[in-house]
Amino acid sequence: MQYKEGGVATTAEAARRVALRCENVNRWFGGLHALKGPDLAIFQGEIFGLVGPNGSGKTTLVNTVTGFYPPQKGRVFLFDEQINGLPPYRIAQKGVARTFQNVALFRGLTVLDNILVGRHIHMRPSALATLGYWWWAKKEEVAHRAKVEDVINLLQLEDVRDEPVDVIPLGLQKRVELARALAAEPRLLVLDEPMAGMNQEEKEYMVRFILDAHEDLGLTILMIEHHMDVVTSICHRVAVFNDGVKIAEGPPRETINDPAVVAAYIGASDAA
Ligand SMILES: Nc1ncnc2c1ncn2[C@@H]1O[C@H](COP(=O)(O)OP(=O)(O)OP(=O)(O)O)[C@@H](O)[C@H]1O
């Protein structure tokens, strides 16, 4: 994949389909203007990184895309279909799956059952299906379980599949969250700090699994990540947010060395 310096689209890029487009997205929390109208276009098949100092609006952007905090101004498109204003479950049905900054698994359930929850948006319970349970509903259930098994194999979770999620290490819990998102067969996968709290080995595993999922499933990925070594090694392009504004965008290495980006991070650490 070829990108011009500064994120200007090449001819090849211009011909590619835009998977996610955010236009002038604004979000206020009371008097706090958390997102001040950034635009964003992510191409189909891209791994796109979202970086920036703490509190710069990255998670808020993800929440506007996934419908948790709809934008109060601006628009969001998924493959040219406007999705802002739809509730989160409808956006999930349209093909957006996400993981959370703080792991959000169902405590008390096993790894397998947590991943099965990801199939929920594809389940179609109906009176007819219930009447014909033995051949129709059962057939559906077998198909859902087969999908889950594929994901378990892809992310190498066989050894912990029957463990309650509460007892496995954080690195594995984050992998289970990724598995649950993949089980939904998304068109756009949104990862909010997938490596947070991980040691170096866990991080390397996670990078490998994200790359495998990207390649095997042909996914488009939007990823918030603070680890710059991860961002520069797996993202095709990045956008940098500061104080609710997009201050830079382009190939990872050049962009994070942009003087405006360096200044934003220094300003943030001075303020802290
Ligand atoms: N639900 C909310 N209620 C009130 N304020 C919020 C809410 N969510 C986010 N904010 C505020 O919006 C601003 C942007 O927060 P956001 O979580 O989007 O930043 P971030 O870039 O993801 O930060 P971090 O890297 O620390 O996760 C912050 O000032 C935050 O306190």
The ligand as a Tripos MOL2 file, in Angstrom:
@<TRIPOS>MOLECULE
LIG
   31    33     1     0     0
SMALL
NO_CHARGES

@<TRIPOS>ATOM
      1 N1        -19.3320   10.6070   29.3940 N.pl3     1 LIG1
      2 C1        -18.6190   11.7260   29.5750 C.ar      1 LIG1
      3 N2        -19.0730   12.7030   30.3960 N.ar      1 LIG1
      4 C2        -18.3820   13.8580   30.5790 C.ar      1 LIG1
      5 N3        -17.2080   14.1220   29.9960 N.ar      1 LIG1
      6 C3        -16.6920   13.1800   29.1830 C.ar      1 LIG1
      7 C4        -17.3590   11.9470   28.9290 C.ar      1 LIG1
      8 N4        -16.6100   11.2130   28.0800 N.ar      1 LIG1
      9 C5        -15.5250   11.9610   27.8090 C.ar      1 LIG1
     10 N5        -15.5650   13.1330   28.4710 N.ar      1 LIG1
     11 C6        -14.5800   14.2120   28.4190 C.3       1 LIG1
     12 O1        -14.3070   14.4800   27.0550 O.3       1 LIG1
     13 C7        -12.9150   14.7490   26.8700 C.3       1 LIG1
     14 C8        -12.3680   13.7480   25.8680 C.3       1 LIG1
     15 O2        -12.3600   12.4650   26.4940 O.3       1 LIG1
     16 P1        -11.9730   11.1410   25.7130 P.3       1 LIG1
     17 O3        -12.2200   10.0000   26.6480 O.co2     1 LIG1
     18 O4        -12.6500   11.1310   24.4130 O.co2     1 LIG1
     19 O5        -10.4110   11.3560   25.5040 O.3       1 LIG1
     20 P2         -9.3240   10.3050   25.0040 P.3       1 LIG1
     21 O6         -8.5170   11.0080   23.9800 O.co2     1 LIG1
     22 O7         -9.9610    9.0310   24.6250 O.co2     1 LIG1
     23 O8         -8.4480   10.1140   26.3350 O.3       1 LIG1
     24 P3         -7.6650    8.8240   26.8930 P.3       1 LIG1
     25 O9         -6.4890    8.6160   25.9900 O.co2     1 LIG1
     26 O10        -7.2680    9.2500   28.2680 O.co2     1 LIG1
     27 O11        -8.6260    7.6830   26.8860 O.co2     1 LIG1
     28 C9        -12.2580   14.6350   28.2420 C.3       1 LIG1
     29 O12       -12.1540   15.9300   28.7870 O.3       1 LIG1
     30 C10       -13.2360   13.7800   29.0220 C.3       1 LIG1
     31 O13       -13.1830   14.0620   30.3970 O.3       1 LIG1
@<TRIPOS>BOND
     1     1     2 1
     2     2     3 ar
     3     2     7 ar
     4     3     4 ar
     5     4     5 ar
     6     5     6 ar
     7     6     7 ar
     8     6    10 ar
     9     7     8 ar
    10     8     9 ar
    11     9    10 ar
    12    10    11 1
    13    11    12 1
    14    11    30 1
    15    12    13 1
    16    13    14 1
    17    13    28 1
    18    14    15 1
    19    15    16 1
    20    16    17 2
    21    16    18 1
    22    16    19 1
    23    19    20 1
    24    20    21 2
    25    20    22 1
    26    20    23 1
    27    23    24 1
    28    24    25 2
    29    24    26 1
    30    24    27 1
    31    28    29 1
    32    28    30 1
    33    30    31 1
@<TRIPOS>SUBSTRUCTURE
     1 LIG1         1 GROUP 0 **** ****
